[in-house]
Amino acid sequence: MTRLFSLALEKGRPGGLYHAVAGEAPNRWIAERVAADLGVEARSLTPKEAADVWGEFGALVMSVSGRIRAVRAQQDLGWQPEHTDMLTTIGEERLRRLATPAG
């Protein structure tokens, strides 16, 4: 991501918005992949349930967070992602260790 910041400073246009993502990963896909990895069923939340989990603003953000792509970063700046997207890392042992409380 540091490379993208450097490119944005060198080549970016004023007010330009550049995303640093390796692909498209809607929140629903992430939730379904995590649920499958954990052996549980994914389900949608009601607006009230979502607000209880993330707060009202967080629930709004999560509900409208669809697909984000790095088209401008790639076209305008020549940036290419070097790492995999979030979906391909779900279930990796290194991440499981981070999520498991010590004890």
Helices and strands as residue ranges (DSSP letters): H 2-11, H 27-38, H 47-64, H 71-77, H 86-89, H 93-99
